[in-house]
Amino acid sequence: MLEITSTPLILIAILGTVGVILPIISIARKEKGSNSFYAVIAFAALIVSMAYVGYEFINENVAASALFSDDVIVDDAFGGFFAIAMLIVALFTTVGSFNYMRKHNSPAVYYSLILLATIGMILVAYSTDLVMLFVAWELMSIPTYILVGYMKKNPSSNEAALKYFLFGALSSAIIVYGIAISYGLTGSTNIGEVIEGYSTLDPSLLPLALLSVGMFIAGFGFKMGLVPFHQWLPDTYEGAPSPVTALLAAATKKAGFAAAIRIIVLGMMALNLDWTLALGIIAVMTMTIGNVAAIMQKNLSRMLAYSSIAHAGYILIGLAVAPYSSLGLQGSLYQIFNHAVMKGAAFIAIAGIVTTLAVTHIDKLKGLGRRMPITALGMVISLFALAGVPPLSGFWSKLMLFGSALDASTALWWAPWLAIAGVLNSALSLAYYGWITRKMYFEGETEKRVSEPKSIVAVMIFSIIFLVGFGVYPEPLLKFVEFATPVVSLGLMP
């Protein structure tokens, strides 16, 4: 029986109602360029949604995290954790679009698509049924296909949307195939029941079960940007509208990880297979290829796109060692939350630079620290947090991830090498982060200050306070992560 518990239902009601009525209001008003009106309504809907989720946590009305449930959707801390992260990025995208959308038509449709995509991302985090997971996945994906190609007269935007759509359709087909196999083997689409069915499966059918889990990882790996499923990502990030790129890099990737955590756990528990080495290899390949490719980029969006690929590798470290370290899944969730703010702020800073100066080439960022001081400072803080430089919040999540790899060394001889690879790649990332910083602060000394968009400044100030504040005093965020981490991760330990 379909049962949607309180928090997801209320979030769907708020965001879905506003998302549907925005285009209707636009038609009734017969306005083509009234951007601020629709932006404020979308912003208010997101704020109310996040306030409600926060209220539930503060009043301890949220159940402990459970990856599996008899219902199709479970209202727990795991889903609420991802919901807050995704709502923060959606707010960044909406606020960062205030100035950007003044130059483009149909703002009501634009903000409506952001809200509808946010509903899909949130439902992915709460879903415990494969069919519901797929429906939520498509509800997230279809609006983002349109958002990427929103600049219809821009050839690069059209190319980005086409590539994104083709790879997205392929990944969806792979996921559906995986669901079909798992249903055929177990007679159920509930993740918990599929696990139970897989654990008692006839040995002759294990190859099919293994194939289904592999297809889930491949399908969700597309959104996560894991190697070798990352080919679409740099071109899409470069061609998409700058604020939309923040939504793709900092939010839809998190939805992919929310889904993959359940599926990877499914594979580890039910099939009694050691996936850790395979995930570890993918993690090292992803972070290394991402960072090496980022160094060679001249376009700021493409550079941060490859950086985003590398961070998917860091997050995967925690999942790889999760069966042997209680810190593994906690470190992954911690990095996921930090990455949502760090990467979201970085791409919104790019949106401010594009809106104000119409440049994305790194050589043209000379003197940005003088021309747009708050935007430049927000970007630098975000980049250094991505690199894991103390005392920023990104340092603690990376420390926990690398610590989990060392903690698992007694059971996995190769686990310390994951930590070494992570540290070396973090040091490597400082090469291109430092290059951007040098361009902004140590070149172009004659540049004069320009007026920065107030909406961009607001996002930068929030991100600086978040990254520095939780870097100096990480205890509240650590407790939040610990509460949101599913207990089942400990159950995987031998």
C-alpha positions in Angstrom: 0.0 0.0 0.0 1.3 3.5 -0.9 2.0 5.4 2.2 3.9 8.7 2.3 4.7 9.9 5.8 4.4 13.4 7.1 7.7 15.2 6.2 7.9 14.1 2.5 4.2 14.7 2.0 4.4 18.3 3.4 7.5 19.1 1.3 5.7 17.8 -1.8 2.7 19.9 -1.0 4.7 23.1 -0.5 7.1 22.8 -3.4 4.7 21.1 -5.8 1.9 23.5 -5.2 4.1 26.5 -5.8 5.9 24.9 -8.7 2.6 24.2 -10.5 1.0 27.6 -9.8 4.0 29.8 -10.9 3.5 29.2 -14.6 -0.3 29.7 -14.1 0.3 33.0 -12.4 2.6 34.0 -15.2 -0.1 33.4 -17.8 -2.7 35.2 -15.7 -0.4 38.2 -15.2 0.5 38.3 -18.9 4.1 39.3 -18.0 7.2 38.2 -19.8 10.0 39.7 -17.7 8.9 40.1 -14.1 11.7 38.0 -12.6 11.8 39.2 -9.0 8.1 38.3 -8.3 8.5 34.7 -9.2 12.0 34.4 -7.6 10.7 35.6 -4.3 7.8 33.1 -4.3 10.1 30.2 -5.1 12.6 31.5 -2.5 9.8 31.6 0.1 8.6 28.1 -0.7 12.2 26.7 -0.2 12.6 28.6 3.0 9.4 27.3 4.4 10.3 23.8 3.4 13.7 23.9 5.0 12.3 25.5 8.1 9.8 22.7 8.4 12.5 20.0 8.1 14.7 21.9 10.6 11.7 22.2 13.0 11.2 18.4 12.9 14.8 17.8 13.8 14.9 20.4 16.6 11.8 19.0 18.2 13.1 15.4 17.8 10.2 14.3 15.7 12.5 12.6 13.2 13.0 8.8 13.5 16.5 7.3 13.5 17.9 6.5 10.1 16.7 3.3 8.5 17.7 2.4 5.0 14.8 -0.1 4.6 11.1 0.1 5.5 7.9 -1.7 4.6 6.6 1.6 3.1 7.7 3.0 -0.2 8.9 6.1 1.6 10.4 6.4 5.1 10.4 9.6 7.1 13.8 9.3 8.9 16.9 11.3 9.7 18.7 9.9 6.6 16.1 11.4 4.2 15.9 14.6 6.3 19.7 15.0 6.2 19.7 14.9 2.4 16.6 17.0 2.1 18.3 19.9 4.1 21.4 19.6 1.9 19.4 19.7 -1.3 17.2 22.6 -0.1 20.3 24.6 0.7 21.6 24.2 -2.9 18.1 24.9 -4.3 18.1 28.1 -2.3 21.6 29.0 -3.6 20.4 28.4 -7.2 17.2 30.4 -6.7 19.0 33.4 -5.1 21.9 33.1 -7.6 19.4 33.4 -10.4 17.9 36.7 -9.3 20.2 38.8 -11.5 20.9 36.1 -14.1 17.2 35.7 -15.1 16.7 39.5 -15.6 18.2 39.0 -19.0 16.1 35.9 -19.9 12.4 35.2 -20.6 10.0 32.9 -18.8 11.2 33.3 -15.2 8.1 31.6 -13.9 8.9 28.4 -15.8 12.5 28.5 -14.7 11.8 28.7 -11.0 9.0 26.2 -11.3 11.5 23.7 -12.8 13.9 24.3 -9.9 11.2 23.5 -7.4 10.0 20.4 -9.3 13.6 19.1 -9.6 14.0 19.7 -5.8 10.9 17.5 -5.1 12.5 14.7 -7.1 15.8 15.0 -5.3 14.1 14.9 -1.9 11.9 11.9 -2.8 15.0 10.0 -3.9 16.5 10.5 -0.4 13.3 9.3 1.3 12.5 6.4 -1.0 12.8 2.8 0.1 11.1 1.2 -2.9 12.8 0.7 -6.2 9.8 1.9 -8.3 9.3 5.0 -6.2 13.1 5.6 -6.3 12.9 5.5 -10.1 9.9 7.8 -10.3 11.6 10.3 -8.0 14.8 10.0 -10.1 12.9 10.9 -13.3 11.1 13.7 -11.5 14.5 15.1 -10.6 16.1 14.5 -14.0 13.5 15.7 -16.5 13.3 19.3 -15.1 17.1 19.5 -15.1 17.3 18.4 -18.8 15.2 21.5 -19.6 17.1 23.8 -17.2 20.4 22.8 -18.8 19.1 23.8 -22.3 17.2 26.8 -21.0 19.2 29.3 -23.2 17.6 28.0 -26.4 19.6 30.4 -28.7 22.9 29.4 -27.2 24.5 26.5 -29.2 26.7 25.4 -26.2 23.6 25.2 -24.0 21.8 23.1 -26.6 24.8 20.8 -26.9 25.0 20.4 -23.2 21.3 19.6 -22.8 21.5 17.0 -25.6 24.5 15.3 -24.1 23.0 15.4 -20.6 19.7 14.0 -21.9 21.2 11.2 -23.9 23.4 10.0 -21.0 20.5 10.5 -18.6 18.2 8.4 -20.7 20.8 5.7 -20.9 21.3 5.7 -17.2 17.5 5.5 -16.6 17.3 2.6 -18.9 20.0 0.8 -17.0 18.3 1.4 -13.7 15.0 0.1 -15.1 16.7 -3.0 -16.3 18.2 -3.5 -12.8 14.8 -3.1 -11.2 13.2 -5.6 -13.6 15.9 -8.2 -12.8 15.5 -7.7 -9.0 11.7 -7.9 -9.3 11.9 -11.1 -11.4 14.2 -12.7 -8.8 12.4 -11.7 -5.7 8.8 -10.8 -6.7 9.1 -7.4 -4.9 10.4 -3.9 -5.5 10.8 -3.0 -1.8 14.5 -2.7 -1.1 14.3 -4.5 2.3 12.3 -7.4 0.7 14.7 -7.5 -2.2 17.6 -7.9 0.2 15.8 -10.7 2.1 15.1 -12.4 -1.2 18.7 -12.0 -2.4 20.1 -13.5 0.8 18.2 -16.7 0.3 18.6 -16.9 -3.5 19.4 -20.1 -5.3 23.2 -20.1 -6.1 22.5 -20.5 -9.8 20.7 -17.2 -9.8 23.4 -15.2 -8.1 25.0 -14.0 -11.4 21.7 -12.3 -12.3 21.5 -10.7 -8.8 25.0 -9.5 -9.2 24.2 -8.1 -12.6 21.2 -6.1 -11.2 23.3 -4.5 -8.4 26.0 -3.7 -11.0 23.4 -2.0 -13.1 22.2 0.1 -10.2 25.7 1.3 -9.5 26.3 2.1 -13.1 22.9 4.0 -13.4 23.3 6.0 -10.3 27.1 6.4 -11.0 26.0 8.6 -13.9 24.6 11.3 -11.6 27.4 10.9 -9.1 29.9 11.5 -11.8 32.0 8.4 -11.1 34.6 7.3 -13.5 33.9 5.9 -16.1 30.4 7.4 -16.2 31.6 11.0 -16.1 32.0 11.9 -19.8 28.9 14.1 -20.0 29.7 16.2 -16.9 32.3 18.8 -18.1 30.5 19.7 -21.3 27.2 19.9 -19.5 28.5 22.1 -16.7 30.2 24.4 -19.2 27.1 24.9 -21.4 24.4 25.0 -18.8 23.3 28.4 -17.2 25.7 29.1 -14.4 23.1 28.9 -11.5 21.8 25.7 -12.9 25.3 24.2 -12.8 25.3 24.7 -9.0 22.1 22.6 -8.8 23.7 19.9 -10.9 27.0 19.8 -9.1 25.9 20.2 -5.6 22.4 18.7 -5.4 21.7 16.1 -8.1 25.0 14.4 -7.3 23.8 14.1 -3.7 20.6 12.4 -4.8 22.7 9.9 -6.7 24.7 9.1 -3.5 21.5 8.9 -1.5 20.2 6.2 -3.9 23.6 4.5 -4.2 24.0 4.1 -0.5 20.9 2.0 -0.3 21.9 -0.1 -3.4 25.5 -0.6 -2.4 24.4 -1.7 1.0 22.0 -4.0 -0.8 24.8 -5.6 -2.7 27.1 -6.0 0.3 24.5 -7.4 2.7 22.3 -9.6 0.5 24.8 -11.1 -1.9 27.5 -11.6 0.8 30.1 -10.3 -1.7 33.2 -8.2 -1.0 32.5 -5.0 -3.0 35.1 -3.0 -1.0 38.1 -3.4 -3.3 36.1 -2.6 -6.4 34.7 0.5 -4.8 38.1 1.5 -3.6 39.6 1.2 -7.1 36.7 3.3 -8.6 37.3 5.9 -5.8 41.0 6.2 -6.6 40.4 6.3 -10.4 37.7 8.9 -9.9 39.6 11.3 -7.7 42.8 11.0 -9.7 41.3 11.4 -13.2 39.2 14.3 -11.9 42.1 16.2 -10.4 44.5 15.6 -13.2 42.0 16.7 -15.8 41.1 19.8 -13.8 44.7 21.0 -13.8 44.6 21.2 -17.6 41.4 23.3 -17.9 41.3 27.0 -18.8 37.5 27.4 -18.4 36.5 27.9 -14.8 33.3 25.9 -15.1 35.1 22.9 -16.7 37.8 23.1 -14.0 35.2 22.9 -11.2 33.3 20.2 -13.1 36.4 17.9 -13.0 36.9 19.0 -9.4 33.3 17.8 -8.7 34.2 14.4 -10.3 37.2 14.1 -8.0 35.1 14.8 -4.9 32.8 11.9 -5.9 35.9 9.8 -5.5 36.6 11.2 -2.0 33.0 10.4 -0.9 33.3 6.9 -2.3 36.2 6.2 0.1 33.8 6.1 3.0 31.4 3.7 1.2 34.2 1.4 0.2 35.3 0.9 3.8 31.9 1.2 5.4 31.6 -2.6 6.2 34.8 -2.4 8.3 34.7 1.1 9.9 31.8 2.9 11.6 33.4 6.2 10.4 33.1 5.3 6.7 29.5 6.1 6.1 29.6 9.0 8.6 32.6 10.5 6.7 30.7 10.1 3.4 27.6 11.9 4.7 29.7 14.6 6.3 31.6 15.2 3.0 28.3 15.1 1.1 26.8 17.9 3.3 29.9 20.0 3.2 30.3 19.5 -0.6 26.7 20.8 -1.1 27.7 24.1 0.4 31.2 24.3 -0.9 30.5 23.4 -4.5 27.2 25.3 -4.6 28.9 28.5 -3.4 31.7 28.1 -5.9 29.3 27.8 -8.9 27.1 30.6 -7.6 30.2 32.7 -7.5 30.8 31.8 -11.1 27.2 32.9 -11.9 28.0 36.3 -10.3 31.1 36.6 -12.4 29.3 35.7 -15.6 26.4 38.1 -14.8 28.7 41.0 -13.9 31.8 40.5 -16.1 30.7 37.9 -18.7 33.9 35.9 -18.4 34.7 32.3 -17.4 38.3 32.0 -18.8 40.7 31.8 -15.9 43.1 34.2 -17.4 40.4 36.9 -17.3 39.9 36.6 -13.6 42.9 38.8 -13.0 42.3 41.3 -10.2 38.9 39.8 -9.3 39.8 40.2 -5.7 39.7 44.0 -6.2 36.9 44.1 -8.7 34.5 41.8 -6.8 36.0 41.4 -3.4 33.2 39.5 -1.6 32.5 37.2 -4.5 36.2 36.5 -4.8 36.6 35.8 -1.1 33.6 33.5 -1.1 35.0 31.5 -4.0 38.5 31.3 -2.4 37.0 30.1 0.9 34.9 27.5 -1.0 37.9 26.3 -3.0 40.2 26.0 0.0 37.4 24.1 1.9 37.1 21.8 -1.1 40.9 21.1 -0.8 40.5 20.4 2.9 42.5 23.3 4.2 42.0 23.9 8.0 40.3 25.5 9.8 37.5 25.2 7.2 34.6 22.7 7.4 35.9 20.7 4.5 39.0 19.8 6.5 37.0 17.8 9.1 35.0 15.8 6.6 38.1 14.8 4.7 39.9 14.0 7.9 37.0 11.6 8.9 37.0 10.0 5.4 40.8 9.4 5.5 40.6 8.3 9.1 37.9 5.7 8.2 40.3 4.2 5.6 43.0 4.0 8.3 40.5 2.6 10.8 39.7 -0.2 8.3 43.4 -1.2 7.9 43.1 -4.2 10.2 40.6 -5.9 7.9 41.7 -4.4 4.6 45.4 -4.3 3.9 44.9 -1.8 1.0 42.7 0.6 3.0 45.6 2.9 4.1 46.4 3.4 0.4 43.0 4.9 0.0 43.9 7.5 2.6 47.3 8.1 1.0 45.6 8.6 -2.5 43.1 11.0 -0.9 45.8 13.1 0.7 47.9 13.2 -2.4 44.9 14.2 -4.6 43.9 16.9 -2.1 47.4 18.3 -2.4 47.1 18.0 -6.2 43.9 20.0 -6.1 45.6 22.9 -4.4 47.6 23.4 -7.7 44.6 24.6 -9.6 42.8 26.1 -6.6 45.9 28.1 -5.9 46.2 29.1 -9.6 42.7 30.6 -9.5 43.6 32.4 -6.2 46.8 33.8 -7.7 44.9 35.2 -10.7 42.3 36.9 -8.5 44.6 38.4 -5.9 48.1 38.7 -7.2 47.5 39.8 -10.8 45.7 42.7 -12.5 46.7 45.3 -9.9 45.1 48.2 -11.8 41.6 46.7 -11.9 38.8 48.8 -10.3 35.9 47.6 -8.2 32.5 46.9 -9.8 29.1 46.6 -8.3 28.5 43.0 -7.1 25.0 41.5 -7.4 23.4 41.6 -3.9 22.0 38.1 -4.3 25.4 36.7 -5.0 26.9 38.6 -2.1 24.2 37.0 0.2 25.1 33.5 -0.9 28.8 34.2 -0.4 28.3 35.6 3.1 26.2 32.6 4.1 28.8 30.1 2.7 31.7 31.9 4.4 29.9 31.9 7.7 29.0 28.2 7.3 32.5 27.0 6.2 34.5 29.0 8.7 32.0 28.6 11.5 31.6 24.8 11.3 35.4 24.6 10.6 36.2 26.3 13.9 33.3 24.6 15.8 32.3 21.4 14.0 30.5 19.8 17.0 26.9 20.6 15.9 27.4 19.4 12.4 29.2 16.2 13.6 26.3 15.4 15.8 23.8 15.9 13.0 25.9 13.6 10.7 26.1 11.0 13.4 22.3 11.0 14.0 21.6 10.8 10.2 24.0 7.9 9.6 22.0 4.6 9.2 22.7 2.1 11.9 22.7 -0.6 9.3 26.2 0.4 8.4 27.4 -1.0 11.7 25.5 -4.2 11.0 27.8 -4.8 8.0 30.8 -5.0 10.2 32.1 -8.6 10.5 
